[in-house]
Amino acid sequence: MSLYRFKLQTLQKVRQYIKDALAFPDVEHKFHPTSGFGSLDDLPEPDSVDELSDLFTWGGAPEIDSSGFNATNYWEVSTVNPGAALLKLPGLYLKPQIRLVSYLYRAEDSGVGVVWAVPEDLGTTAQLEKVIAPTGGIAQVPKPAGVLEHFMDAVGGDRTPPSFIVASILRRELQEFGMIGKRCNWSRHRLVETIPPDLTWQWRGEQPKDLSPKVKVLPDQRVAVEFFSCRIDDATTLYRHVEQYPANSYRAESIDKSVGVAKP
C-alpha cells in the first residue's frame, strides 16, 4: 500500500482551471494567480498563461450568478463544452468517440444544469435539441439518446495518484455545472488542509488530525482519495470527502461527511 500527499495549492489551481473551463461565455474572466503551485510533485509555477501549453491554463472565473442570464424557464442546449475541462488536466483524458454535452435551465433567481456523456455521433446540437420537451419544466431534464450511465464513464487516465485526486475535483465541478442561487452546493465549499483557526468547533466524532489531500493506492490497484473542505453558509461546516475508485475506472463511490460545525 502506498500513500501520497498533495499540497492544497495544487488542488486549488486544479479547481480554478476546471471552473474556468466550465464558465459561460458571458461571464467575465479575470486572471487571479494563486501563489505556491505545489508539486505533483513538483510542477513549476509558470510565469504566464502562454507557458501552460502542456499543463494548465489558470483563470479566475467569478462565481456564476443569475445576473448574466435572461430568465428563460425552459431547458436549452448549453454552448459550454464540458470536455474542454479535460484538455490539460494531468493524467486524465476524454475517451475516444465520446462527447460531454450540457444543458441549462434558467429561472428568475436560480438555475440548474446537467452534463451527459454521449457517443460522438449522437452529440450534435440537432440530436440534443430533439429531447427537450417544448413545455418542460425544471423536473423534465433532457436526456439525449445513447447516454452513458455516468459522465465519469467517459473519462480515462494513466492511473497515477495525481489523476485520481484530480478526477475527484472534476466530478464535483461537473455535477455543479449550471447551478446558481439556492441550487449551489459544491460552490459553497472551500478546500482546506488545516482546521480554520479563531473558531470554536463542535466535533461530530473524533477531531481529524491530518487534513492534507491524499491518495492511497492499494495492492489490488483500487484507490482511495481523501480531502477536506469548509462549507461557508449559515454555519461554517468542515467536511471530509472520501472517494473509492475501482481498479479499472475513474467512476468512484463517494462519501461526503460533516465532521465538525463551528459554533456561532
Salt bridges, closest charged atoms under 4 A:
ASP20 OD1 - HIS29 ND1 2.60
ASP42 OD1 - LYS7 NZ 3.92
GLU45 OE1 - LYS13 NZ 2.55
GLU63 OE2 - LYS19 NZ 3.59
GLU149 OE2 - ARG251 NH2 3.44
ASP153 OD2 - ARG251 NH1 3.10
GLU173 OE2 - ARG15 NE 2.73
GLU206 OE2 - LYS209 NZ 3.80
ASP210 OD2 - ARG5 NH2 2.79
ASP210 OD2 - LYS214 NZ 3.67
ASP220 OD2 - ARG222 NE 2.68
GLU226 OE1 - LYS214 NZ 2.93
GLU226 OE2 - ARG240 NE 2.47
ASP233 OD2 - ARG231 NH2 2.77
GLU243 OE2 - ARG171 NH2 3.12
GLU243 OE2 - ARG172 NH2 3.10
ASP256 OD1 - ARG172 NH2 2.56
ASP256 OD1 - HIS241 ND1 2.60
